[in-house]
Amino acid sequence: MKYLRHESLKKHTSFRIGGQADYFCAPKSLAQLKEALLYGRANNLGIAFIGGGTNLLALDKGFRGLAIKLGDGLGQIKINGLSVTVGAGALLPKLLSQLAGKNLSGLEFLAGVPGTVGGAVVMNAGAWGKEIGRYIELVKAIDHDGHERIFTQAECEFAYRHSLFQKGHWLIYEATLRLTKGKTLGIKNAIRGFIKMRRESQPLGIPNAGSVFKNPKHKYAGKLIEEAGCKGMRVGDAQVSTKHANFIVNLGEAKASDVIKLMARVQKIVKDKHRVTLEPELKFMVECKK
């Protein structure tokens, strides 16, 4: 496995923002992932994990350590009846396509969501009242010392846009989900419908990292931001999307510092107007806790 030096993180995040990682690798198997963790330990390197890089902001200074991005070799999909075992590196669109072909229903709400299965589980990704956590049976993960562990659904501590794995100690490499039987036509129609809704309401053609803020209880962050007059607000080349106010887009040469300043400005204006504190959903690329 190759360890790249001074790798640009812009290439590995949907925001197209960020400096360089001192070291970078993309393991394609569990054995290579263990090798990468051992390499990081042996060289006293901090470690950061990159999923699909779709809800991640890499900082302008880059990362002074080893950035690990799971390769597609860790993206196998095995279907056994209603049970589906998926490698963390599997892309969500690929998973949904295979599920539809096997008449398996449940995850259609993730249609149009970029990124990997591992990232979706870490974030407990969801939309329209559903979350991936409810379909999880087991999660296999590995810690920085190479120790493996199997987590039950309850042990994953799923909550709104939250899971145990956000603490950074454990890295998911495989998940098993339980789905329900459906009809191919109905599943494909649902997938097309969700994709259509996303295209109509979200700035999919411009670099972004998805929803920036979590929805407060019984409220929508995008609506609060729009009502506060922040739609179209800009710092450098970072702009609150004119299509969906809970998205920040990179108009070309945005820096992480631009995004952070814009987020802080939006939070202050929303707090002043609505007396609501917006909590970030966007994750920042930092060293994982050991």
N, C-alpha and C positions, 0 to 999 in steps of 0.2 A: 504493500500500500504506500502511495506517495504522500509525503508531507510537504505541502507547498509553503513557501516563505513569502511574507508580505502580500497576502492575497486580499484583493479588494472585496470588501463586504457588499458593495453596491450590487455586485453580480448575483448575490445570494439572498437578497431581500426584495420583496415586491415594491417597496418604497423607492428603490434605487438610490439609497442614501447610506453613507457610512465610510469610515476610513479603512485601514488595512488590519487584518489579523496577522500577528507575528507568525503563527503557524496555522495551517488549515488542512483538514483531511475529510474524506467522504467514505467511511467504511461501508462495505457492501455485504457484510455478514456479521453475525454475532462474534465470531472469532476475531475479525478485524476490529470490531468495536472494542473488544477487550484489549486488543493490542494497542489501540489508540489511547485508552485510559492508562495502560501501563507506561506508554511513551510519555504521556503528560506527567505521570507521577515520577518517573525516572529523571525527567528533566526539570522537575519542580515548576511546571507550568500551570497557571490557572486554566480552567476549562469552561467553555461556553458551548451550549448546544443550539443548533439551528435546525428547526423543522423544515417546513416549506418556506420559512422566512416571510410569511404573509401577514403576520400581526406583530412584527418585530421592527424596532428602530435601532439600527446600529449607530453608535456614536461617531462623531467626527474624528475623534482621536483613535478610532479603531479599537482593537482588542489586544492587550498585551498578554497573550497566552495562546492556547490551542483551541481553535473553533472547530467543532465537529458537526458535520452535516450528514445525516443518514442517507446513504446512497440507495438507488432503486433496487439493489440486490436485497435490501431489507424491506422489500415491499411485496412479498409473496402473499397471495390470497388463496386460502383453502376453504372450500365450502363443503359442509357435511350436514345435510338436512337443513335445519333452521339455524344451525350454528356456523358462524363464519370466523375464522382465525386469520388475522391480517397483520402483516409486518408494519411497523411504525412508519416506514418510509413510503408506504403505498400512497399514491395520490388519490384524493377523494373522488374526482371524476372517474378514474379508472375503477374504483371500488363500486360506485353507483352503477356503472355500466354493466359490470359483471353480476351484480345483485339483480338488476332488471332482467338479465338474460336467464336467471335461475328463478324468476318469479318471487323474489324475496323483497318484502316491503318493510318500511320503518324509517329509513334514512333519507327519503326523498327530499325532506326539508333542507338537506345540505347541498342540494343541487345548485351549482353556480358558485359554491364556496371553494376558493382555491386552497392549496396547502395539502398537508399530509394527514394521515389517520392519527399518527402520534401527536401532532400538534393539536388536532381537534380534540383528542382525549384530554390532553394537558389543560386546555382552555375550557373543557366541557362545552364545546361549540354548540350553538343552537340558533334557532330562528322560529318565528311564528309559534311560540309556546312549547317547542320541543327542544330537547337537548340530547346529545349523543350518550351521556352518562346513563340514561335510563335503559339503554340497550346493551350496556357492558355486562359481561359475565365475569371475565377475568382479565387482568392486565399483568404482563410479565415485564419486569424492569431490572435494571442493573445499577449498582452504585459506583462511586469513583474508585473503589478498591476491587471492582470486578465481581462483587457478590451479587448473585441473582435472587430475586424474590417474586412470588406470585401474590397479587393483590386481588381480593374479592371486590365486588362492586361496592359494598359497604366500606371497605378499607380505603377505597379511593377518595372518600370524603367529597363526593360531588355536590356542588351547590351552583348557584347562578354564576357562570363564567369562572368557576373555581374547581380545582382538584388538589389533592395532596401533592401532586407532581410539580406544582408551581413553586414549591419550596426549593427545588433544584437538587435535592439529594439523590433522587432516583431518576433514571432515564428510561423511558418506555421503549421497548424494542418489539413488543408484540401485544395484540389485544384480541380477545375473543368476544364476539357479540352474538346476541340471540335475537333473531328477527321473526317476522310472521310471513305466512304464505299469502301471496297476492296474485294478481293477473298482470301479465307482461304489459298489455296495452294500457291498463290503468296506471301502472307504475311509471311507464314512459311518459304518459300524458301529464302526470303529476310533476315529473322531473322537468319537462318542457315548460310547464306553468310556472314553477319556481324560478327557473332560469329567466323566463320572460319578465317576471316581476323584478328580479334583480337588475336586469338590463335597463328597465324603465326607471328605476328609482336610485341606482347607484352609479358612481363615476367609474365604470369598469375599464374605460379606455385610457385612463391616466394613472400613472404610478401612485399607489396608495397602500395602506396597510389595514384596510377594513375599518370597522367601527373603532373610533378613538376612545370613547367613553362608554362605561357601562350605563345601562338604563337604570335610573333611580326607581325605587319601588313605586309601582302604579303610574310611572311617568315614562316618557320617551326622551332620551338625551337629545336627539336630533331636533325634536319639536321645541324643547327648551332653548337650545342654541339658536334656532331660527327666530323664535319669538324675542330673544334678547338682541337681535339685530346683528348677529355675527356671521351670517351667511356671506361668503365672498371675502371675508376679512383675510388680510395677507401679511405675512412677515417674510421678506425675501421672496423666494420662490415657493414657499409653503403657503397654501391657501385653504381656508374652510370651503369645501366644495359648494358650488352654486346649485348642485343637483341634490345633494343630501348633506345636511349640516353636521352630521356626526362622522363625516369623513374629512380627512385632511389630504390634499393631493399635492404631489410634487410637480410643479409646472415646468421643471427643467433642471435647475441646479440648486434645489433646496438643500440646506444643511440640516443636520440633526438639531443644531442649536436653534434654527428657525422654527422647526416643529415644536420644540420644547417651549420656546417663548410664546408661540401662538396658542398652544394648549393652556399655558398659564393665563394668558389674556382672556381666553374664552371662559375658563373656570371662574375668574374674577367677575367678569361681566354677568355671567349666569348667576353667580352667588349674590351679587348686588341686586339683580332684578327679581330672581325667583326664590332667594334664600335656600338654594339647593346646592350642595357641594358635589360636583361631578367627579367620579372616581375613574381613573384611566383603565381602559381595557387593553390598550396598546402596551406591549411589553418592551422593556429596554434591554439591550444586550449587555449583560454584566456577567461577572464570574459566578458560576454556580457554587452553592454552599456544599461543603464536603460533609 
